[in-house]
Amino acid sequence: MADTQYTEDNIRSLDWKEHIRMRPGMYIGKLGDGSSSDDGIYILLKEVLDNCIDEFVMGAGKTIEISVQGTRVTVRDYGRGIPLGKVVDVVSKMNTGGKYDSKAFKKSVGLNGVGTKAVNALSTYFRVESSRDGQSKSAEFECGNLTNEEFLEESSRRRGTKVTFIPDETIFKNYKYRHEYIEKMLKNYVYLNRGLTIIFNGEKYHSENGLKDLLLDNNNEEDFLYPIIHLLGDDIEVTLTHSKTQYSEEYYSFVNGQNTTQGGTHLNAFREAVVKTIREFFGKNYDASDVRKSIIAAISIKVMEPVFESQTKTKLGSTDMGGELPTVRTFVNDFVKTHLDNFLHKNPETAEKLQRKIIQAEKERKELSGIRKLAKERAKKANLHNKKLRDCRVHLTDSKKDRNLESTLFITEGDSASGSITKSRDVNTQAVFSLRGKPLNTYGMTKKIVYENEEFNLLQAALNIEDSMDDLRYNNIVIATDADVDGMHIRLLLITFFLQFFPELIKEGHLFILQTPLFRVRNKKETIYCYSEEERVAAINKLRGKPEITRFKGLGEISPDEFRYFIGEDIRLDPVMLDKATTTEELLSFYMGKNTPNRQEFIIENLRVELDTVEEE
């Protein structure tokens, strides 16, 4: 066998741009197309924004302006501006940044200066402009390569930095910025930086009450059991209340202004501290799950030189606060113990409501334990022959190690649709759960029904969310039903089930509706799938002549060979979102309560949109 030479020629050194473009996941997590809030295009915006926020924290610039027009993103701050001699280096040289001088940025987020360089490398167009001391300097790049530089000795522009970029469509396929996700991100920034104003496409975001505003903006106040408890300290802010309607725990957590969606040491300490303080206050050893059931809370802490578990900084790994300070656990515990205990002593009415809620949770848990046991035994038997779930190999619990792995569960109805998806899916990352006809309307029912109804019990088991969202097995839960009256009804029944028992699945952006094409337009050379009437007209014009047009009435009509295009990398998903103006209770009674004329009209109107496009030729 020939001896394979291993010499210096085999070792290839990638420059910074090539490395980022070859391994984007290392820098920005997953790529995605914008249908999920943690997709790469939002991380690019966030990386640019973090630098503006750090300026605000340093006391420079109270306003940030953002514009997103199609694929073009512009972010302008009124901070100190990048030193003019370093404008190019800061966005194109690794290990260059103003954050290494730790005195200036003790508790900042954009610590390693990789952020804007990643945005530069992953954009087909990137422009940075800095204005200070009556002068300005700008530089333009293409995929990280410098294409133009300009220096103005006299500039009337206000000081600050302006960055414009267009994410590269060869890396982020078919992407689209969803303004709802951007709004959510910007709101988090203003809650954590009181006094900051962000203007996004002309709309102003500002917060006076910090994390209290976060809970109020994400929920309807009428769903709260008691007024929000808001506790403020040096380097820590906490808000909490309990919900009247939801079963699960819900937390928002932040470190140095960074939304740690996967929690970490600070959130674990907080959950532990709340239970400990409440047990001590009432002098009773309540079960932790009863104390925390239905809790809605937020915690934000500031740590010196935080250690995160990944470049995207979604989970805090630090165990101490930095310098001479105590551990994160001790710091959070001491703060909650002192301040929450004081609050409960001063507000006996809140304390009484809280205790009643804990006792009620204990009662429900005991009632459920018998039926749970029975259901688990049934599920065990069913799991051996679970014909409903065709599972995949990779799950969200594995993908926490690798953020690029996405797993999806399609919930389908009927054998033909399930068959098409099952045959064309990617068995590594896509699972299918088949419904038998219409699921039960769970409106107004208690959690007991989840265990008594075989279909919902198996769905809960497939998702693995019985005890908490931490063990959720799929990033995306996709409802895949026909675009007809029955399909719409099944969607509503499933959304009702999730809203009633697992609303955080929707709040955290895991629930989607699958868009499937309404038409196929093709000639001998090309096939175009169209998702709307406009797309169909455009396809006919593009192919000219007399192309063949097929109208799809249901998922079962689409062959497995074709289906793989609609659930592959070009998949189109519509996220299911909650509007905080409506209480969960109102939403459920509107959709699934008694057949009021309003509701019938609403459903018929909304169905018509879907049906019209199907009926037209």
N, C-alpha and C positions, 0 to 999 in steps of 0.2 A: 504494500500500500504506500502511495506517495506520501512523503512527509510534508504536511501543510506548514508553510513558513509563517511564523508570527513575528513580524518585524515592525519597526517604527511606522512603516507605510500603512500598516493595518489600523493604526490609531488615528481616528479622525477627530479633530477638535472643531466643534460647532461654535459659530459665533453666537452672541446673545439672541439675535433675531431668529436665526435658524432653530435654536434650541426651543424658544418659546413657541414657534410655529409648528415644530415637529411634535412637541409635547404640551399642547395648550392646557390639558387637564391638570398638570402639575401647578399651574399658576392661577387658573380661574375655575377649578372644579370641572363640572360637566359643560358640554357645548350647548345642546338643546336648540330650540327654534323660537324661544320666547313664550311658549305656552305654559311654562312652569316658572315660579318666581325665583328659583335659584339657577336659572339658565345663564350661560356665559355672557350674553349681551347685557344683562342687568349688572353682572359683576364688573364689567368694563366701566359702566356708568358709575358704579359704587367706588371703584378704585380712584377715579378722577375726583369724585365728590369728597372722598375721605381727606384729600389734601386741602380742600376748601374748608372743611370742618375744622381741621387742625389749625388753620389760620384764625378761624372764629374763636376757638378755644384760647388761642394766644392773645385774643383781644383785638384782632385786626379784621375788620369787615363784618358787618352785621347782616348783609344780604347776599344771597347767592341766586343767580338767574340760570334757569335751565330751559333749553328748548329741544324738543324731539319732533322733528318733521320727517316722517317716513323713516329712512335709515340713518339720517344725519342727526347727530347729537352735539349740542353746544352747551358748555358749562362755563359760567363767568363768575368769578368772585371779586371782592373788593378788598382783598387782603394786601399783604406787603409786596406781592409780585415776586417772582423768582429772580434772584440776582442776575442781571442781564448777561454777564459773562458765562453763566452756567445754564442758560436756557436749553441748549442742545444736549449738554451732558446729562442734565437731570432726567430727560425723557429718553435717552438712548445709550447711557453707559451704566452697566451693572455696578452696584455698590457705590452709586453716587446719589446723594440725597441729603436733605437738611436735617434728617431725623437721627443721625448718628450722634449728634451732640445732645446727649441724653438730658442735659439740664433744660434745654429749650422744650423738649417734647417728652417729659417724664411719663405722661399718661396718654400718649397718642396712639392711634391705631395703625396708620400707614407707616409702620416702623421701618420696613426693610427697603423702601424705595423701589421695590420691584413693580408695584402697581401700574404707574403710568407707562413704564417701559413695555409691560405686557399689552396694554391698550394700543400703544404705538405699533408694536410688532404684529398685532392681530387686526389692524385696520388698513383698508386700502387707501384711506386718506386720513391723515392726522396732522392737525395744525395747533401749535402752542404759541401764545403771544403773551408777553409779560410787559407791564407798564409800571415804571417807578421813577421818581425823581425827574419827571418831565421828559423822560426818554422811553422808547419802547423797542422791543426786539421780538421778531417772530421767526418761526422755523416750520417748514412743511416736510412731511414724510410720506412715503408710500411703502406699506408693509415693513416699516422700521428703517427704510433707507432715506436719508436726507435728500430732498429734491430742491429746496429753496430756503434761503435765509435773507432776512431784511432787518436793517437797523435804522431807527429814526432818532436823530439827535434831539429833535424838538417834537414833542408829542403832547397834544392837549387831552389825551385819553386819561380817565381816572385810573389811579393805581390799581393793580390787581393782576389776575391771570385769567386768560380765556383759552379754553381747549375745545377744539371741534374734531370729531372723528366719525368715520363710517366703518362699522365692523365688516370684515372681509366675508363676502358671501360664499367663498369657496370653503371657508372653515365653518361658518354658521349658516347651515343650509336653510333656505326658505324662511328666514327669520322675520319676526314682526314684533315690534315693541308694543306690549299691552300696557296702556296707560294706568290701568287699575293697579298693576304690580309696582309701577314707578311711584304712584301716589302713596301706596302703603310704605314703601321704603323711605320716601321723603317725610312722611308723617313721623316715622320712628326717629329720624334725625332731629325734627323740631321738638318732639317730646323730651329728647335727651339733652337738648341745648336750648334751654329757655332763653328767649330774647332773640333767637335767630329767626330770620324770615327767609323762606325759600319761595321763589316765584317760578312756577313750572307752567310753560305755555300760557303765561298771563294770569294764572291762578295762584293766590297767595296761601302759604302754609306757615302757621305760627302757633306756638303753644305757651300759655301762661302757667299752666298747672302740671307740666311734666307728665309723669307716668299716670297721674289721675286721668288726664285727658286721653291717654292711650286706652285705658279700660273703658272710658265713656264712648270713645269713637269706634271701638270694636264690638260693642255690645249695646243693647238697649237698656237704659237705666231701670226700666220697669221689670227687667228680668233679675235684678239684684235683690238678694234677701235683706241686705242692710246697706246703708251708705258706705261708700268706699273708705277704707282705712288708709291714710296716706302718711307715711313716715319718712322723714328726711334727716340725713346726717352727713358728716364729712365723708366724701367718697362712697356714699351709699344712699339709695332711694328705693323705697318699697311701697307697693300699693296692693291691697287685697280685699276681696269680698267673696261671698258665695252666691251661686246662681240658684234661682228657684226652679229652673226648668231642666238644666243639663245634668247628666249623670257623671260625666268625667271631670278630671282635673285639667285646668288650662293655665299654662304659664308663658310669660314673655320674659326673656332674659337678655341682658346686655352687659358687655364689659368694655369700658372705655369707648362707649358710643357704638360698639359693634354688636349687631343682633346675633347672639349665639343661639341659633335655631336648634342646635343639638345639646344645649345646656352646658353642663360641665360641673366643675367643683363648686362654683358659687351657687348654682341652682340646687344641687344635692344638699348643700349646707342649709339653704333657705327652707327647703321642704322639711328637712329634719327639725330645724329650729321652730317652725310654726307648730308642729305637733308637740314638741317638748314644752313650749311655752303654754299652749292651751291646756295640756294635761296638768301642768303645775298650777295654772290659774284656777281650774275647777277642782283640783285635788283628786282627779279620777284618771285611771289608766286606760283611757279610751283607745280603741284600735286605731292605728295610724290612718288606715284607709277610710274610716268613718269621719275622722277629723278633716281629711283632705277631700272627701267626696264633694264634687260640684264647686271646688274652689276656683276662682279666677284671680290670678295674681301676676305682678310684674316686679322684677328686681333689676337694678342697675348698679354696678360697682365700678370703681376706678382702681386699677392695679398698676404698680410700677413694672414696666417691662414684662407684660403678660406672655405666658407660653400658651400658644394655641395648638390644637392637635393637627391642623392642616393649614396650607397657605390661604384657604378661603375663610379661615378664622371663625368657624361655626361652633366650635366647642372649646371651652377653656380647660387647659390642662394644669395651669399653675396651682400649686398648693399653698403658696404664701403671697402676701400682699406686696413684697419687695422691701428692700432696705431693712430697717430695724423692726418693721411692723409684724404683727402676729400672722398666723396662718389664715387663709381665706375662711376656713371653717369656723375658727374661733371668732374672727372679726364679724362674720355674718350672724353667728349664734348669739354673741354678746349684744349686738345691736337689736336683733329681733326680741330677745328675752327682755331687755330693758324697756324698749319703746312699745312693743305690742302689749306687754303686761300692764304698763302705765295706761295705755289707751283703754283696755278692757275695764280697768278699775274706774276710770273716769266716765265710761259710757256703758252703764249697766244694761241699758235697753238692747244695745248691739250684742253684748255678752249673752243675754238671755235668748235672743234669736239664734245665735250661734250654737248655744247648747241644745236648743230644741232640734236644730238641724242635725247635730251629731247623733242625738238619741234616735231620730227618725231614720238616719242612715244605718244605724246599728240594727234597728228593727227590720228594715228591708233586707239587709245583708243576711240576717238569720233566716228570714222567710225564704230567701232565694237559695240558701245553701243546700237544702234538701233537693229541690228541683234541679239545681246545678249539677249535683252529683249524678242524678238520674240521666240528665242530658249528656253529661260527659261520657257515661257508660255507653249510651246510645251512639254518640258521635264516634267513640272508639271503634265500635262495631262497623259503623257506616264508613269510617275512614279506610278500613281495610277494603271496602267495596265502594268507595266514594265515587260514584259515576258522575257526580256533578262537577268535580274539580279535576281539570287536567293541568297539573302543576308544571312549573318551569324549574330550571336548576339553580338559578341565581335569585336571591331574595334581598330585600332592602337591608335586612340584618347583616348580610354578608357585605353589601355594598357600602356600609359605613367605613369599611377598610379601603374601598376604592370608589370614590364619588362618581367615576365615569360609568359605573354599572347601573343601568336603570332597569327596574323590573315592573311589569305591568300585568294587572289582572283585568281581563275583559269579562264583563257580566253580560251574557247574551240570552236571547230567548228563542226557544224552538230549536229543533234538531238541525234544520238546514243552515241557519246562520252559524250555530255553534260548530257545525261540521266544516263550513268554509274557513272560519277563523282557525279552527284547530289544525286543519291541514296546511294552512299557509303561514302559521305563526313561527316565530323563532323560539324553538323549544328551550333555549338557554334562558331567555329573559321574559317570555310572554306566556302567561297562564290563562286558562279559560274556565269560567264558572257558568254552567248552563242552568237557566231557570226553567221550571216546568210551568208554562202558561203564566198567568198574572200572579205576582206575589200578593200577600195579604196586605190590606191597608192597616198600618199599625197606629194610625192617629188616635191619640188619647189612651193608648194601652200602656201597661207598665212593662218594665224590663223582663218580667216573667215570660212574656210572649216570645222573647228572643230565644228562650230555652225550650218553650213548648212547640214552637213552629220549626219543623225539621229543616226547612229550606234556609230560614234565617240563622238557625243554630249552626248549620254547616257553613254558611257564608261568614259568620263571625269567627268560626274556627279556621277557615281558609285565610282570613285576614290576620288572625291571631291578635285581636284587639280587645279580648274579653276583659283583661285586667288593666291594660294601659296602652297608650299609643306607642310606647317605646319599642314594642315588639312587632309593630306593623310590618308585614312581609313584602308589601309592594309599594313602590314610589307612587305609581299611578293606578287609580281604580277607574276603569273606563266603562261607562254604560254604553253598550252597543246594541241599539234596537232599531227597528224599521222607522222610517220617517212617515208614519201614518198614525191614525187615531189611537190604535192599540199600542203602538210603540211609544207614543207620547205618554199614554196612561201608565205604562210600565215604568218609564223614566220617573214620573211623578211619585209613583209608589215607592220606588227605590230611594229617591231623594228624601221622601218622608221618613223612611226607615233610618237613614243616616242622620237626618236632622234631629229626629226624636232621640236617638240613643248614642250617636257618635258625631255630634256637630263639629268637633275639632278636626275631624277628617276633612270637612269642607273648609273650615277656617284656615287650616294649614295648607290648603291648596292641593289636596290629593285626589279630589273627585273631578272627573271629566266626562263629557259626552263625545262619543266618536262621530266625527263628520264623515259621511260616506258619499261618494259621488252620486249625483242624480242622473247624469248622462255620460255616455261614452260616444265620442265623435272620432271617426277614423277613416283614413283612406288606405291605399296599399302600402304607403311608406310610413305613416305615423299614426299613433293613437293618443288622443288627449282625453283625460277624464275631467269632467266639469262638475263643480260643486254648487253652481248657481246658474240662473238664466243668463246673467252677463257673461259668465265664462263660456257657456255654450255658444252664444252668439260670436264671441271672440274666436273660439275654436273653428267655427264654420268659416269665418272670414279668413282665418289663417290657412286652412287646408284648401280653400277654394273649391271650385267644381261642385260635385254633389257627393259630399262625404256621407258615410253610413252613420245614422244616429240611433243609438239605443237608449231607451229610458229604463232605469232600474227602479222597480217598485219596492223591492225589499232586499234585505241582505242575502237572503237565500238564493236570489237570482244571480249573484255575482260568483263566478267560479273561483275555486281556491287559487288557481294560477293568477287570476287578476287581483284577488284580495290581498296578496302579499304586497302589492304596491301601496295599498291604502293603510297598511299597518306597519310598513317598513320605515325607512328614514324620512319619507315624505308624509308621515302620518299627520292628520289635522285633528287637533283636539280643541274643544271649547271648555274652558274651566268653569265649574259650577261655583258661583261666588255668593256670599251672604251680604245683604244690605243691612247695616246696623240700624237704619231708621225703623225697621220692622222687628218686633219681638219675635222670637222663635215660635212662641205660642200663636201669634197672629198669622204668621206665615203658614204654619201647619193647619190652622183652622180654615184659612182661606183656600189653600190647595185641596185639603183632604177632609174638611169638615162636611157639614150638610150642604146639599147642592143649592147654594144661593144663586139667584139670577146673575149677580156680579161675577161669581166664580165661573159659571157656565159660559158667560160671555167672554171672560178672559181666556179660558182654555180654548174656546172655539176660535177666537182671534189669533191666538198664538199657534194653534194648529194650522190655521189657514195659511200662514206664512210658509210652513213646511210643505203643506199639501199642494198649494198653488204651483210651486216650482216642480212638483212631481207630475201634476196633471198636464201642464203645458207640453207641447211637442217642440 
